Amino acid sequence: MTVYSLFGQAGGGVLQANAGGFTLGMQFSLSQQATLTGIWWYSVPGVTILPNQCAVYAVSGQAQVSGSLITPSWSGAAGSGWVKASYSSGPTLAANTNYVVAICSPGGGNWFSGTSGYWTTGPGGSGLTSGIITAPNNAAAANGQCPDNFGSPIAFPATSSAGFNFWVDVEVTVTVPTGGNQQQSGRSMMRKRLMYADV
């Protein structure tokens, strides 16, 4: 079993003076099928609010992936840096499909961070790849990278943020089957026994 995330719980932005409610997202794709096991969020020091909804959307059709909408129980407190919302039985995400991982908060106080220009002239200016996860740069993303949507509840984020990084990340897990070689060896031995029996 191998676990992947894009940022690896590194990095994080500066506090944004905006108390509005938003859905904030990040577009990504996978090079192979995997199971959604978590959504990571950078909760910048100084905030007292954590997102209250998480989901994944397919970019084509803007449809929410079935089984991806959760009311998260975050792994840490508001303002404690990287926190994770876990899926006990997350949906399977297909390979070579564009998705947006998204979080939402109704606001009521400053609650998110950002890094200006991250997906244009910054570290993500040429896109990023980590393991099986790839995130395009701002120009290549369908609605600009790290799109947003004003208001709540959570909705497909389709408004360009001009290359801002809001530091939302996806976690997926790939389970590699074991025993395949042993099983094949067993079948080969059975074929050999049958062949010798016919002689």
Contacts in CASP RR format, 6 or more apart in sequence:
PFRMAT RR
TARGET T0000
AUTHOR 0000-0000-0000
METHOD contacts of the structure
MODEL  1
MTVYSLFGQAGGGVLQANAGGFTLGMQFSLSQQATLTGIWWYSVPGVTIL
PNQCAVYAVSGQAQVSGSLITPSWSGAAGSGWVKASYSSGPTLAANTNYV
VAICSPGGGNWFSGTSGYWTTGPGGSGLTSGIITAPNNAAAANGQCPDNF
GSPIAFPATSSAGFNFWVDVEVTVTVPTGGNQQQSGRSMMRKRLMYADV
1 173 0 8 1.000
1 174 0 8 1.000
1 175 0 8 1.000
1 176 0 8 1.000
2 173 0 8 1.000
2 174 0 8 1.000
2 176 0 8 1.000
3 37 0 8 1.000
3 171 0 8 1.000
3 172 0 8 1.000
3 173 0 8 1.000
4 34 0 8 1.000
4 130 0 8 1.000
4 131 0 8 1.000
4 132 0 8 1.000
4 133 0 8 1.000
4 171 0 8 1.000
4 172 0 8 1.000
4 173 0 8 1.000
4 174 0 8 1.000
5 40 0 8 1.000
5 130 0 8 1.000
5 133 0 8 1.000
5 169 0 8 1.000
5 170 0 8 1.000
5 171 0 8 1.000
5 172 0 8 1.000
6 26 0 8 1.000
6 28 0 8 1.000
6 128 0 8 1.000
6 130 0 8 1.000
6 133 0 8 1.000
6 135 0 8 1.000
6 169 0 8 1.000
6 170 0 8 1.000
7 40 0 8 1.000
7 130 0 8 1.000
7 167 0 8 1.000
7 169 0 8 1.000
8 40 0 8 1.000
8 130 0 8 1.000
8 169 0 8 1.000
9 40 0 8 1.000
9 82 0 8 1.000
9 169 0 8 1.000
11 42 0 8 1.000
11 167 0 8 1.000
12 42 0 8 1.000
12 44 0 8 1.000
12 81 0 8 1.000
12 113 0 8 1.000
12 114 0 8 1.000
12 115 0 8 1.000
12 165 0 8 1.000
12 167 0 8 1.000
13 42 0 8 1.000
13 44 0 8 1.000
13 113 0 8 1.000
13 114 0 8 1.000
13 115 0 8 1.000
13 165 0 8 1.000
13 167 0 8 1.000
14 44 0 8 1.000
14 113 0 8 1.000
14 114 0 8 1.000
14 115 0 8 1.000
15 44 0 8 1.000
15 45 0 8 1.000
15 46 0 8 1.000
15 47 0 8 1.000
15 110 0 8 1.000
15 113 0 8 1.000
16 110 0 8 1.000
16 112 0 8 1.000
16 113 0 8 1.000
16 114 0 8 1.000
17 110 0 8 1.000
18 110 0 8 1.000
18 112 0 8 1.000
19 107 0 8 1.000
19 108 0 8 1.000
19 109 0 8 1.000
19 110 0 8 1.000
19 111 0 8 1.000
20 106 0 8 1.000
20 107 0 8 1.000
20 108 0 8 1.000
20 109 0 8 1.000
20 150 0 8 1.000
20 151 0 8 1.000
21 104 0 8 1.000
21 105 0 8 1.000
21 106 0 8 1.000
21 107 0 8 1.000
21 108 0 8 1.000
21 150 0 8 1.000
21 151 0 8 1.000
21 152 0 8 1.000
22 104 0 8 1.000
22 105 0 8 1.000
22 107 0 8 1.000
22 112 0 8 1.000
22 148 0 8 1.000
22 149 0 8 1.000
22 150 0 8 1.000
22 151 0 8 1.000
22 152 0 8 1.000
23 102 0 8 1.000
23 103 0 8 1.000
23 104 0 8 1.000
23 148 0 8 1.000
23 149 0 8 1.000
23 151 0 8 1.000
23 152 0 8 1.000
23 154 0 8 1.000
23 155 0 8 1.000
23 156 0 8 1.000
23 157 0 8 1.000
24 102 0 8 1.000
24 103 0 8 1.000
24 104 0 8 1.000
24 112 0 8 1.000
24 146 0 8 1.000
24 148 0 8 1.000
24 157 0 8 1.000
24 166 0 8 1.000
24 168 0 8 1.000
25 100 0 8 1.000
25 101 0 8 1.000
25 102 0 8 1.000
25 103 0 8 1.000
25 146 0 8 1.000
25 147 0 8 1.000
25 148 0 8 1.000
25 157 0 8 1.000
25 166 0 8 1.000
25 168 0 8 1.000
26 100 0 8 1.000
26 101 0 8 1.000
26 102 0 8 1.000
26 135 0 8 1.000
26 145 0 8 1.000
26 146 0 8 1.000
26 165 0 8 1.000
26 166 0 8 1.000
26 168 0 8 1.000
26 169 0 8 1.000
26 170 0 8 1.000
27 59 0 8 1.000
27 98 0 8 1.000
27 99 0 8 1.000
27 100 0 8 1.000
27 135 0 8 1.000
27 136 0 8 1.000
27 141 0 8 1.000
27 142 0 8 1.000
27 143 0 8 1.000
27 144 0 8 1.000
27 145 0 8 1.000
27 146 0 8 1.000
27 147 0 8 1.000
28 98 0 8 1.000
28 99 0 8 1.000
28 100 0 8 1.000
28 101 0 8 1.000
28 133 0 8 1.000
28 134 0 8 1.000
28 135 0 8 1.000
28 170 0 8 1.000
29 95 0 8 1.000
29 96 0 8 1.000
29 97 0 8 1.000
29 98 0 8 1.000
29 99 0 8 1.000
29 133 0 8 1.000
29 134 0 8 1.000
29 136 0 8 1.000
30 93 0 8 1.000
30 94 0 8 1.000
30 95 0 8 1.000
30 96 0 8 1.000
30 97 0 8 1.000
30 99 0 8 1.000
30 132 0 8 1.000
30 133 0 8 1.000
30 134 0 8 1.000
30 172 0 8 1.000
31 95 0 8 1.000
31 96 0 8 1.000
31 131 0 8 1.000
31 132 0 8 1.000
31 134 0 8 1.000
32 95 0 8 1.000
32 132 0 8 1.000
32 174 0 8 1.000
33 92 0 8 1.000
33 93 0 8 1.000
33 94 0 8 1.000
33 95 0 8 1.000
33 174 0 8 1.000
34 92 0 8 1.000
34 93 0 8 1.000
34 132 0 8 1.000
34 172 0 8 1.000
34 173 0 8 1.000
34 174 0 8 1.000
35 90 0 8 1.000
35 91 0 8 1.000
35 92 0 8 1.000
35 93 0 8 1.000
35 172 0 8 1.000
35 173 0 8 1.000
35 174 0 8 1.000
35 175 0 8 1.000
36 56 0 8 1.000
36 65 0 8 1.000
36 68 0 8 1.000
36 87 0 8 1.000
36 90 0 8 1.000
36 91 0 8 1.000
36 92 0 8 1.000
36 93 0 8 1.000
36 170 0 8 1.000
36 171 0 8 1.000
36 172 0 8 1.000
37 86 0 8 1.000
37 87 0 8 1.000
37 90 0 8 1.000
37 171 0 8 1.000
37 172 0 8 1.000
37 173 0 8 1.000
38 84 0 8 1.000
38 85 0 8 1.000
38 86 0 8 1.000
38 87 0 8 1.000
38 170 0 8 1.000
38 171 0 8 1.000
38 172 0 8 1.000
39 54 0 8 1.000
39 56 0 8 1.000
39 72 0 8 1.000
39 84 0 8 1.000
39 85 0 8 1.000
39 101 0 8 1.000
39 103 0 8 1.000
39 168 0 8 1.000
39 169 0 8 1.000
39 170 0 8 1.000
39 171 0 8 1.000
40 82 0 8 1.000
40 83 0 8 1.000
40 84 0 8 1.000
40 85 0 8 1.000
40 168 0 8 1.000
40 169 0 8 1.000
40 170 0 8 1.000
40 171 0 8 1.000
41 50 0 8 1.000
41 51 0 8 1.000
41 74 0 8 1.000
41 82 0 8 1.000
41 83 0 8 1.000
41 84 0 8 1.000
41 85 0 8 1.000
41 103 0 8 1.000
41 167 0 8 1.000
41 168 0 8 1.000
41 169 0 8 1.000
42 81 0 8 1.000
42 82 0 8 1.000
42 113 0 8 1.000
42 167 0 8 1.000
42 168 0 8 1.000
43 50 0 8 1.000
43 74 0 8 1.000
43 76 0 8 1.000
43 77 0 8 1.000
43 78 0 8 1.000
43 79 0 8 1.000
43 80 0 8 1.000
43 81 0 8 1.000
43 82 0 8 1.000
43 83 0 8 1.000
44 79 0 8 1.000
44 81 0 8 1.000
44 112 0 8 1.000
44 113 0 8 1.000
44 114 0 8 1.000
45 79 0 8 1.000
45 80 0 8 1.000
45 81 0 8 1.000
46 78 0 8 1.000
46 79 0 8 1.000
46 110 0 8 1.000
47 78 0 8 1.000
47 79 0 8 1.000
47 109 0 8 1.000
47 110 0 8 1.000
47 111 0 8 1.000
47 112 0 8 1.000
48 78 0 8 1.000
48 79 0 8 1.000
48 109 0 8 1.000
48 111 0 8 1.000
49 78 0 8 1.000
49 105 0 8 1.000
49 107 0 8 1.000
49 108 0 8 1.000
49 109 0 8 1.000
49 110 0 8 1.000
49 111 0 8 1.000
50 72 0 8 1.000
50 74 0 8 1.000
50 77 0 8 1.000
50 78 0 8 1.000
50 83 0 8 1.000
50 105 0 8 1.000
50 111 0 8 1.000
51 72 0 8 1.000
51 103 0 8 1.000
51 104 0 8 1.000
51 105 0 8 1.000
51 111 0 8 1.000
52 71 0 8 1.000
52 72 0 8 1.000
52 104 0 8 1.000
52 105 0 8 1.000
52 106 0 8 1.000
53 69 0 8 1.000
53 70 0 8 1.000
53 71 0 8 1.000
53 72 0 8 1.000
53 103 0 8 1.000
53 104 0 8 1.000
53 105 0 8 1.000
53 152 0 8 1.000
53 153 0 8 1.000
53 154 0 8 1.000
54 68 0 8 1.000
54 69 0 8 1.000
54 70 0 8 1.000
54 72 0 8 1.000
54 85 0 8 1.000
54 101 0 8 1.000
54 102 0 8 1.000
54 103 0 8 1.000
54 104 0 8 1.000
54 154 0 8 1.000
55 64 0 8 1.000
55 65 0 8 1.000
55 68 0 8 1.000
55 69 0 8 1.000
55 70 0 8 1.000
55 102 0 8 1.000
55 154 0 8 1.000
56 64 0 8 1.000
56 65 0 8 1.000
56 68 0 8 1.000
56 91 0 8 1.000
56 93 0 8 1.000
56 99 0 8 1.000
56 100 0 8 1.000
56 101 0 8 1.000
56 102 0 8 1.000
56 170 0 8 1.000
57 63 0 8 1.000
57 64 0 8 1.000
57 65 0 8 1.000
57 99 0 8 1.000
57 100 0 8 1.000
57 102 0 8 1.000
57 156 0 8 1.000
58 65 0 8 1.000
58 97 0 8 1.000
58 98 0 8 1.000
58 99 0 8 1.000
59 98 0 8 1.000
59 99 0 8 1.000
59 100 0 8 1.000
59 142 0 8 1.000
59 143 0 8 1.000
60 97 0 8 1.000
60 98 0 8 1.000
62 156 0 8 1.000
62 158 0 8 1.000
64 156 0 8 1.000
65 91 0 8 1.000
65 93 0 8 1.000
65 99 0 8 1.000
66 91 0 8 1.000
67 90 0 8 1.000
67 91 0 8 1.000
68 87 0 8 1.000
68 90 0 8 1.000
68 91 0 8 1.000
69 154 0 8 1.000
70 85 0 8 1.000
70 87 0 8 1.000
72 85 0 8 1.000
72 103 0 8 1.000
73 85 0 8 1.000
73 86 0 8 1.000
74 83 0 8 1.000
74 84 0 8 1.000
74 85 0 8 1.000
75 83 0 8 1.000
75 84 0 8 1.000
75 85 0 8 1.000
75 86 0 8 1.000
76 83 0 8 1.000
77 83 0 8 1.000
78 111 0 8 1.000
84 171 0 8 1.000
93 99 0 8 1.000
93 172 0 8 1.000
98 142 0 8 1.000
99 170 0 8 1.000
100 147 0 8 1.000
100 156 0 8 1.000
100 157 0 8 1.000
101 168 0 8 1.000
101 169 0 8 1.000
101 170 0 8 1.000
102 154 0 8 1.000
102 156 0 8 1.000
102 157 0 8 1.000
102 168 0 8 1.000
103 154 0 8 1.000
103 168 0 8 1.000
104 151 0 8 1.000
104 152 0 8 1.000
104 153 0 8 1.000
104 154 0 8 1.000
104 155 0 8 1.000
105 111 0 8 1.000
105 112 0 8 1.000
105 152 0 8 1.000
106 151 0 8 1.000
106 152 0 8 1.000
107 152 0 8 1.000
112 166 0 8 1.000
113 166 0 8 1.000
113 167 0 8 1.000
114 164 0 8 1.000
114 165 0 8 1.000
114 166 0 8 1.000
114 167 0 8 1.000
115 164 0 8 1.000
115 165 0 8 1.000
115 167 0 8 1.000
116 163 0 8 1.000
116 164 0 8 1.000
117 138 0 8 1.000
117 162 0 8 1.000
117 163 0 8 1.000
117 164 0 8 1.000
117 165 0 8 1.000
118 124 0 8 1.000
118 125 0 8 1.000
118 146 0 8 1.000
118 163 0 8 1.000
118 164 0 8 1.000
118 165 0 8 1.000
119 125 0 8 1.000
119 127 0 8 1.000
119 137 0 8 1.000
119 138 0 8 1.000
119 141 0 8 1.000
119 144 0 8 1.000
119 145 0 8 1.000
119 146 0 8 1.000
119 163 0 8 1.000
119 164 0 8 1.000
119 165 0 8 1.000
120 137 0 8 1.000
120 138 0 8 1.000
120 139 0 8 1.000
120 162 0 8 1.000
120 163 0 8 1.000
124 135 0 8 1.000
124 137 0 8 1.000
124 145 0 8 1.000
124 165 0 8 1.000
125 137 0 8 1.000
125 138 0 8 1.000
126 137 0 8 1.000
127 134 0 8 1.000
127 135 0 8 1.000
127 136 0 8 1.000
127 137 0 8 1.000
127 140 0 8 1.000
127 145 0 8 1.000
128 134 0 8 1.000
128 135 0 8 1.000
129 135 0 8 1.000
132 172 0 8 1.000
132 174 0 8 1.000
133 170 0 8 1.000
133 172 0 8 1.000
135 145 0 8 1.000
136 145 0 8 1.000
137 145 0 8 1.000
138 144 0 8 1.000
138 145 0 8 1.000
138 160 0 8 1.000
138 162 0 8 1.000
138 163 0 8 1.000
141 147 0 8 1.000
143 157 0 8 1.000
143 158 0 8 1.000
143 159 0 8 1.000
143 160 0 8 1.000
144 160 0 8 1.000
144 161 0 8 1.000
144 163 0 8 1.000
145 161 0 8 1.000
145 163 0 8 1.000
145 165 0 8 1.000
146 161 0 8 1.000
146 163 0 8 1.000
146 164 0 8 1.000
146 165 0 8 1.000
146 166 0 8 1.000
146 168 0 8 1.000
147 157 0 8 1.000
147 158 0 8 1.000
147 159 0 8 1.000
147 160 0 8 1.000
147 161 0 8 1.000
148 157 0 8 1.000
148 159 0 8 1.000
148 161 0 8 1.000
148 166 0 8 1.000
149 155 0 8 1.000
149 156 0 8 1.000
149 157 0 8 1.000
149 158 0 8 1.000
149 159 0 8 1.000
150 159 0 8 1.000
END
